[in-house]
């Protein structure tokens, strides 16, 4: 029986092993295994809500072990180190062996078909000081780290306020005017207001000095100019400074330094500009990669140098017939899953495979504006929605992702359980 290994349990990877497990694993047609360095899955577009306490990280996640048990695949916690293509093995650091202090924590696992579905990380473009002084919002751990820093900073401000003759504002600089940066900036005032009503009376939106820094001419340049300007105005009305045409060349403990010699003072720096695949994927096992460390694939999602290795999601560089690369988004990863699953099954029987064709359904950005969320969305045909209707679309997309993993009935139970727990446990917790 052939073994199919999927490395990476993000939006694409977890959907893929679930689909393969239900179709091939359940019928014993193949052995399906997921490898990830974490133990649970969280939808990456929700990270900014975890960081600001708008979402409970202890309820809105899916256990890999639980998912494996329900969908006929196995799970091993570990980190990919290398690929031995000659012997068809992946070399990983086994998290359990490493935690128990075994000297031989690195293990080799045989595969017949390998799928790389590792997500992306923020790209600091080699800017001096960024790694040392900025927080990257790349995964659940970094989101929880940011939340702890924000909480401690806000609470310290509240405690010092009565004794301060004149207290300066808390300066937060967010680099990157894409969806993550925009959504994080819009959630911060809500986080402060929530704390204020929860026993910290000296807090308030007026204490925040938020700067959103973007190197391009406008934030979210992938959106039509009219919508981009509308989002800018909304953020400015919330008190956020939107700085465009601003390139950062250095960061230190005082803040950010721009190419034109300006200084952006910051107590907290969040880097959400640019994406790249992890550095270790660069030419791993001799596979072709681009300058962002993404592995280059054929239209069938197979790597260009090894037909037994597929790559999906943010770590793939997939050129379309129109000459454009597929964008590294959860939307693209989701669309790659059924094509990859189909092609894996066909490759096992030496049958013709499909080409992947990306259907750009638009960009969705969630802005938390006072008591009502405001969402702007642009569809593939220029459809634009905002307000409560678009907010509903934003939430439905997340539930659709859950339904693809859990099924409709389990998704309903999952949602109801999360709501009950959230009623009894604060999301603004520095624990875990």
Phi, psi and omega per residue, in radians:
X1 nan 2.283 -3.084
X2 -1.270 2.595 3.113
X3 -1.922 2.209 3.090
X4 -1.926 2.088 3.134
X5 -1.909 2.268 3.049
X6 -1.971 2.125 3.130
X7 -1.785 1.990 -3.137
X8 2.005 2.040 -3.084
X9 -1.856 0.679 3.089
X10 -1.405 -2.775 -3.084
X11 -0.983 -0.781 -3.124
X12 -1.371 -0.804 -3.058
X13 -1.100 -0.767 -3.112
X14 -1.247 -0.649 3.069
X15 -1.109 -0.661 -3.107
X16 -1.176 -0.850 -3.126
X17 -1.148 -0.556 3.090
X18 -1.127 -0.784 3.134
X19 -1.168 -0.786 3.131
X20 -1.151 -0.674 3.123
X21 -1.111 -0.764 -3.137
X22 -1.155 -0.596 -3.067
X23 -1.611 -0.780 -3.058
X24 -1.801 -0.745 -3.109
X25 -1.153 -0.711 -3.107
X26 -1.099 -0.607 -3.109
X27 -1.636 0.138 3.140
X28 1.050 0.516 3.102
X29 -1.495 -0.317 3.101
X30 -2.813 2.716 3.038
X31 -1.691 2.138 -3.078
X32 -1.888 2.306 3.130
X33 -2.344 2.380 3.022
X34 -1.878 2.354 3.059
X35 -2.114 2.211 3.080
X36 -2.632 2.602 -3.106
X37 -1.378 -0.225 3.076
X38 -1.776 3.039 -3.130
X39 -1.871 -0.125 -3.082
X40 -2.574 2.769 -3.078
X41 -1.888 2.348 3.015
X42 -2.309 2.323 -3.136
X43 -1.103 2.112 -2.993
X44 -1.042 -0.616 3.103
X45 -1.067 -0.149 3.140
X46 -1.665 -0.002 -3.022
X47 -1.049 -0.655 -3.125
X48 -1.155 -0.489 3.104
X49 -1.323 -0.572 3.035
X50 -1.147 -0.756 -3.091
X51 -1.101 -0.560 -3.092
X52 -1.796 0.058 3.098
X53 1.378 0.172 3.103
X54 -1.276 -0.344 -3.121
X55 -2.308 2.558 -3.116
X56 -1.583 1.950 -3.114
X57 -1.169 -0.291 -3.108
X58 -1.537 -0.106 3.103
X59 -2.099 -0.580 -3.045
X60 -1.604 0.894 3.063
X61 -2.440 2.884 -3.139
X62 -2.136 2.210 3.109
X63 -1.257 2.269 3.109
X64 -1.119 -0.690 -3.131
X65 -1.123 -0.748 3.123
X66 -1.123 -0.744 3.127
X67 -1.126 -0.687 3.128
X68 -1.101 -0.722 -3.127
X69 -1.128 -0.628 -3.084
X70 -1.451 -0.333 -2.994
X71 -2.252 0.456 2.871
X72 1.108 0.683 2.958
X73 -2.373 2.902 3.117
X74 -1.874 2.767 -3.129
X75 -2.238 2.376 3.043
X76 -2.270 2.210 3.114
X77 -1.457 2.129 -3.131
X78 -3.078 2.970 -3.122
X79 -2.040 2.280 3.134
X80 -1.147 2.256 3.125
X81 -1.873 -0.768 -3.089
X82 -2.833 2.999 3.080
X83 -2.239 2.215 3.052
X84 -1.757 1.647 -3.062
X85 -1.218 -0.556 -3.124
X86 -1.110 -0.736 -3.130
X87 -1.733 0.043 3.140
X88 0.919 1.073 3.126
X89 -2.350 2.544 2.932
X90 -1.806 2.413 3.100
X91 -1.847 2.117 -3.109
X92 -2.233 2.747 2.939
X93 -1.589 1.938 -3.114
X94 -1.224 2.040 -3.049
X95 -1.084 -0.662 -3.132
X96 -1.186 -0.762 3.124
X97 -1.146 -0.691 3.133
X98 -1.142 -0.716 -3.131
X99 -1.148 -0.547 -3.141
X100 -1.514 -0.002 3.051
X101 1.479 0.264 3.100
X102 -1.163 2.396 3.134
X103 -1.296 -0.422 -3.130
X104 -1.798 0.960 -3.104
X105 -1.262 -0.407 3.119
X106 -1.419 2.165 -3.089
X107 -2.238 2.699 3.110
X108 -1.878 2.357 -3.141
X109 -2.188 2.234 -3.121
X110 -1.268 2.591 3.058
X111 -2.461 2.715 2.938
X112 -1.812 -0.678 3.037
X113 -2.268 2.331 -3.130
X114 -2.104 2.369 3.068
X115 -2.123 2.156 3.061
X116 -1.663 2.037 -3.119
X117 -2.294 0.684 -3.113
X118 -1.380 2.354 -3.108
X119 -1.289 -3.125 -3.102
X120 -1.666 2.939 3.029
X121 -2.214 2.887 3.099
X122 -1.165 2.595 -3.115
X123 -1.901 1.954 -3.134
X124 -1.507 -0.009 3.089
X125 0.956 0.433 3.122
X126 1.270 0.282 -3.108
X127 -1.153 2.173 -3.100
X128 -1.012 2.345 3.043
X129 1.514 -0.214 -3.060
X130 -1.176 -0.819 -3.124
X131 -1.055 -0.588 -3.069
X132 -1.439 -0.513 -2.953
X133 -2.096 -0.089 -3.124
X134 -1.973 2.742 3.064
X135 -1.818 2.305 3.123
X136 -1.762 2.243 -3.111
X137 -1.652 1.270 -3.010
X138 -1.803 -0.490 -3.057
X139 -2.675 -3.115 -3.070
X140 -1.096 -0.680 -3.134
X141 -1.092 -0.758 3.141
X142 -1.204 -0.582 3.103
X143 -1.146 -0.738 3.115
X144 -1.168 -0.662 3.087
X145 -1.067 -0.789 3.131
X146 -1.105 -0.717 3.140
X147 -1.074 -0.725 3.121
X148 -1.097 -0.721 3.129
X149 -1.150 -0.761 3.118
X150 -1.086 -0.806 -3.128
X151 -1.056 -0.836 -3.117
X152 -1.119 -0.653 3.129
X153 -1.173 -0.781 -3.129
X154 -1.173 -0.736 -3.121
X155 -1.175 -0.675 3.096
X156 -1.099 -0.693 3.104
X157 -1.060 -0.776 -3.133
X158 -1.102 -0.709 -3.105
X159 -1.239 -0.597 -3.096
X160 -1.468 -0.320 -3.021
X161 -0.987 -0.786 -3.097
X162 -1.095 -0.457 -3.075
X163 -1.751 0.002 -3.093
X164 -1.658 2.202 3.107
X165 -1.126 -0.768 3.105
X166 -2.597 1.899 -3.035
X167 -1.705 2.294 3.116
X168 -1.346 2.913 -3.135
X169 -1.394 2.826 3.020
X170 -1.486 2.097 -3.051
X171 -1.699 2.085 3.135
X172 -2.130 2.139 3.124
X173 -1.943 2.197 3.114
X174 -1.994 2.074 -3.123
X175 -1.708 2.095 -3.130
X176 2.121 1.931 -3.104
X177 -1.675 0.560 3.035
X178 -1.547 -2.914 -3.075
X179 -1.017 -0.780 -3.088
X180 -1.084 -0.844 -3.129
X181 -1.108 -0.763 3.141
X182 -1.098 -0.837 -3.086
X183 -1.159 -0.686 3.105
X184 -1.101 -0.787 -3.136
X185 -1.040 -0.661 -3.099
X186 -1.332 -0.392 -3.120
X187 -1.479 -0.416 -3.049
X188 -1.071 -0.786 3.086
X189 -1.045 -0.653 3.111
X190 -1.131 -0.656 3.102
X191 -1.079 -0.759 3.137
X192 -1.135 -0.758 -3.142
X193 -1.110 -0.643 3.101
X194 -1.130 -0.742 3.097
X195 -1.123 -0.684 -3.130
X196 -1.039 -0.726 -3.128
X197 -1.425 -0.033 -3.106
X198 -1.926 0.309 3.050
X199 2.010 0.216 3.099
X200 -2.149 1.376 -2.963
X201 -1.174 -0.330 -3.080
X202 -1.510 0.037 3.121
X203 -1.614 2.842 3.112
X204 3.033 2.838 -3.107
X205 -0.990 -0.540 -3.071
X206 -1.155 -0.293 -3.138
X207 -1.415 -0.168 -3.082
X208 -1.648 2.421 3.008
X209 -2.191 1.591 -3.040
X210 -1.769 2.245 3.063
X211 -2.059 2.215 3.049
X212 -1.865 2.026 -2.980
X213 -1.881 2.237 -3.121
X214 -2.379 2.318 -3.121
X215 -1.326 -0.465 -3.110
X216 -1.335 3.092 -3.109
X217 -1.169 -0.447 3.140
X218 -2.661 2.805 3.118
X219 -1.280 2.692 -3.112
X220 0.756 1.084 -3.073
X221 -1.111 -0.244 3.108
X222 -1.256 -0.342 3.114
X223 -1.489 2.746 3.036
X224 -0.997 2.607 -3.050
X225 -1.007 -0.689 -3.113
X226 -1.060 -0.739 -3.131
X227 -1.245 -0.728 3.115
X228 -1.026 -0.755 3.119
X229 -1.172 -0.597 3.095
X230 -1.132 -0.717 3.099
X231 -1.143 -0.710 3.108
X232 -1.029 -0.793 -3.138
X233 -1.108 -0.712 3.117
X234 -1.076 -0.789 3.122
X235 -1.102 -0.739 3.140
X236 -1.107 -0.644 3.082
X237 -1.141 -0.405 3.110
X238 -1.529 -0.032 3.121
X239 1.672 0.128 -3.141
X240 -1.488 2.289 3.041
X241 -1.446 2.094 3.133
X242 -1.795 1.948 -3.086
X243 -1.909 1.839 3.121
X244 -1.757 2.969 -3.085
X245 0.919 0.661 -3.067
X246 -2.164 1.888 -3.121
X247 -1.754 2.240 -3.135
X248 -1.544 2.300 -3.118
X249 -2.020 -0.179 -3.101
X250 -2.873 2.649 3.038
X251 -2.412 2.499 2.998
X252 -2.557 -2.940 -3.069
X253 -1.269 -0.084 3.067
X254 -1.632 -0.406 -3.126
X255 2.569 -2.557 -3.067
X256 -2.003 2.639 3.129
X257 -2.179 2.298 -3.031
X258 -1.694 2.888 -3.117
X259 -1.106 -0.550 -3.123
X260 -1.578 0.243 3.005
X261 1.594 0.111 3.137
X262 -1.500 2.756 3.092
X263 -2.061 2.296 3.068
X264 -1.930 1.767 -3.117
X265 -1.128 2.434 -3.105
X266 -2.678 2.301 2.993
X267 -1.452 -0.562 3.133
X268 -2.312 2.255 3.105
X269 -2.018 2.216 3.048
X270 -2.025 2.211 -3.115
X271 -1.814 1.968 -3.138
X272 -2.264 0.576 -3.070
X273 -1.851 2.177 3.043
X274 1.294 2.710 3.104
X275 -2.348 2.665 3.029
X276 -2.681 2.764 3.034
X277 -1.318 2.776 -3.139
X278 -0.970 2.558 -3.061
X279 -1.018 -0.585 -3.056
X280 -1.190 -0.243 3.101
X281 -1.380 -0.216 -3.115
X282 -1.098 1.858 3.139
X283 1.060 0.482 3.119
X284 -1.044 2.290 3.133
X285 0.947 0.465 3.113
X286 1.335 0.199 3.108
X287 -1.317 2.557 -3.103
X288 -1.234 2.324 3.119
X289 -2.377 2.853 3.121
X290 -1.812 -3.009 -3.057
X291 -1.228 -0.279 3.076
X292 -1.693 0.305 3.099
X293 1.210 0.108 3.105
X294 -1.311 2.511 3.134
X295 -1.489 2.264 -3.078
X296 -1.352 2.318 -3.097
X297 -2.163 2.794 3.012
X298 -1.367 2.984 3.072
X299 -1.022 -0.360 3.107
X300 -1.462 0.014 -3.119
X301 1.317 0.178 3.008
X302 -1.474 2.527 3.091
X303 -1.100 2.650 -3.042
X304 -1.211 -0.295 -3.058
X305 -2.055 0.035 3.124
X306 -2.768 1.942 -3.074
X307 -1.249 -0.233 3.124
X308 -1.544 -0.024 3.139
X309 -2.009 2.084 3.072
X310 -1.812 2.662 3.103
X311 -2.372 2.235 3.132
X312 -2.303 2.850 3.055
X313 1.368 -2.669 -3.020
X314 -1.109 -0.423 -3.079
X315 -1.523 0.056 3.130
X316 -1.843 2.510 3.030
X317 -1.939 1.756 -3.017
X318 -2.047 1.993 -3.138
X319 -1.516 2.313 3.110
X320 -1.626 2.960 -3.105
X321 -1.086 -0.443 3.132
X322 -1.435 0.069 3.107
X323 1.482 0.114 -3.139
X324 -1.839 2.537 3.076
X325 -1.411 2.538 3.071
X326 -1.177 2.293 -3.095
X327 -1.214 2.519 -3.136
X328 -1.384 1.406 -3.111
X329 -2.277 2.834 3.079
X330 -1.088 -0.584 3.115
X331 -1.052 -0.798 3.141
X332 -1.154 -0.749 3.126
X333 -1.049 -0.728 3.126
X334 -1.069 -0.720 -3.121
X335 -1.250 -0.460 -3.136
X336 -1.287 -0.445 -3.021
X337 -1.005 -0.954 -3.094
X338 -1.122 -0.593 3.111
X339 -1.190 -0.772 3.131
X340 -1.100 -0.786 3.135
X341 -1.066 -0.757 3.125
X342 -1.086 -0.797 -3.086
X343 -1.213 -0.595 3.077
X344 -1.092 -0.799 3.141
X345 -1.102 -0.724 3.138
X346 -1.201 -0.645 -3.135
X347 -1.143 -0.523 3.116
X348 -1.171 -0.390 -3.126
X349 -2.024 0.257 3.126
X350 0.940 0.755 3.127
X351 -1.887 2.789 -3.130
X352 -1.045 2.571 -3.091
X353 -1.998 2.896 3.126
X354 -1.550 2.734 2.945
X355 -1.640 2.492 3.104
X356 -1.459 2.246 3.083
X357 -2.152 2.055 -3.074
X358 -1.427 2.283 3.089
X359 -1.940 1.751 -3.097
X360 -1.252 1.925 -3.100
X361 -1.676 0.156 3.044
X362 1.854 3.118 -3.120
X363 -2.019 2.423 3.107
X364 -2.152 2.286 -3.119
X365 -2.221 2.274 -3.111
X366 -1.809 2.099 3.086
X367 -1.949 2.145 3.097
X368 -1.557 1.813 -3.087
X369 -1.950 1.848 -3.098
X370 0.888 -2.154 -3.045
X371 -1.493 -0.190 -3.067
X372 -2.164 2.271 3.066
X373 -1.244 2.495 3.089
X374 -2.165 2.228 -3.099
X375 -2.125 2.348 3.019
X376 -1.921 2.361 -3.103
X377 -2.420 2.370 3.063
X378 -2.094 2.102 3.142
X379 -1.543 3.118 -3.081
X380 -1.166 -0.353 3.135
X381 -1.941 0.429 3.093
X382 1.455 0.222 3.122
X383 -1.141 2.348 -3.118
X384 -2.257 2.192 3.103
X385 -2.282 2.566 3.072
X386 -2.607 2.959 -3.140
X387 1.426 -2.676 -3.044
X388 -1.086 -0.648 -3.123
X389 -1.109 -0.783 3.132
X390 -1.217 -0.580 3.066
X391 -1.082 -0.677 3.089
X392 -1.088 -0.740 3.108
X393 -1.027 -0.757 -3.124
X394 -1.042 -0.763 -3.135
X395 -1.250 -0.649 -3.134
X396 -1.110 -0.654 3.124
X397 -1.046 -0.696 3.114
X398 -1.163 -0.747 3.132
X399 -1.156 -0.580 3.077
X400 -1.129 -0.668 3.079
X401 -1.090 -0.781 3.108
X402 -1.089 -0.721 -3.116
X403 -1.090 -0.591 3.125
X404 -1.184 -0.385 -3.135
X405 -1.716 -0.702 -2.989
X406 -1.852 -0.315 -2.975
X407 1.524 2.858 -3.029
X408 -1.160 -0.824 -3.073
X409 -1.102 -0.805 -3.141
X410 -1.183 -0.571 3.099
X411 -1.124 -0.718 3.091
X412 -1.073 -0.802 3.133
X413 -1.125 -0.718 3.125
X414 -1.035 -0.801 -3.103
X415 -1.152 -0.781 -3.138
X416 -1.134 -0.712 3.130
X417 -1.108 -0.731 3.128
X418 -1.078 -0.698 3.141
X419 -1.155 -0.713 3.130
X420 -1.110 -0.793 -3.137
X421 -1.125 -0.727 -3.127
X422 -1.110 -0.431 3.108
X423 -1.280 -0.374 -3.070
X424 -1.955 -0.157 -3.116
X425 -2.345 2.260 -3.097
X426 -1.202 2.424 3.046
X427 -1.375 -0.355 3.127
X428 -1.549 1.234 -3.140
X429 -2.142 2.407 3.093
X430 -1.544 0.046 -3.108
X431 -1.280 3.039 3.109
X432 1.419 nan nan
